[in-house]
Amino acid sequence: MLLAQTNVGVLHWLGSNKDAFGAVESLLKSAAIIVGAYWTYKLFVKHRDKYPRAKLEHHVQVLDYSADEWQVRVALNIKNEGLVLLDIRDGHTWVQQIKPYASDDVAEFKERIADVDKAPYEVRWPLLDERLHKGDKGNLEIEPQEAHDLYMDFFVNKCYEQILIYTFLENSNKPGRHIGWTASIITDLKSRQITDEVQGPGTDKPRPQTTRDKEIKKK
């Protein structure tokens, strides 16, 4: 009998205070929305994780293709290190001559560094070959924390001893500003040794002259 009276009393109390419970429920929901908004701001705005982040890395294999040419096989590893989709729409990979040294380009570099305000950072080594990463070939989508390997073959005359391989991929969230990710690697063709490797976010470099352009210019 006492238990029945208690149950009736509890039900009566719950019924008379249902508006208060509804208010508390609404308050808790509002608090959850505020907390969620704060963490969204902290994750995607404050830490800028709404923007893509990529890491590029070259893997180079030099093969003895013929008596006159090296086959330089480049595997470009593109890793999406961010929390959003990485959309690659534009970019390029260059193979540039280092050795034998292009004396004209080195001389131009030395002349330009005399002007501190306009001094370039590095020699614009002649362009031997290139691949463009745009259109059907370069429109890649890479999911967060996943990677994609892009394979390229270049055939380089054996008169060249050392080359620079440079890749730039543009950040599609900032088109036209030449901002994105770069990677470069120096390879000695005869010894197959990698002498330098650098990668990270950066801006694109001015396109160098091709060796053919330089020959035509001399004529």
Beta strands, then each sheet from edge to edge (+ up, - down):
strand 1: 54-64
strand 2: 69-80
strand 3: 86-88
strand 4: 91-99
strand 5: 127-132
strand 6: 140-142
strand 7: 147-157
strand 8: 162-170
strand 9: 179-188
strand 10: 194-203
sheet 1: 1+ 2- 7+
sheet 2: 3+ 6-
sheet 3: 5+ 4- 8+ 9- 10+
end
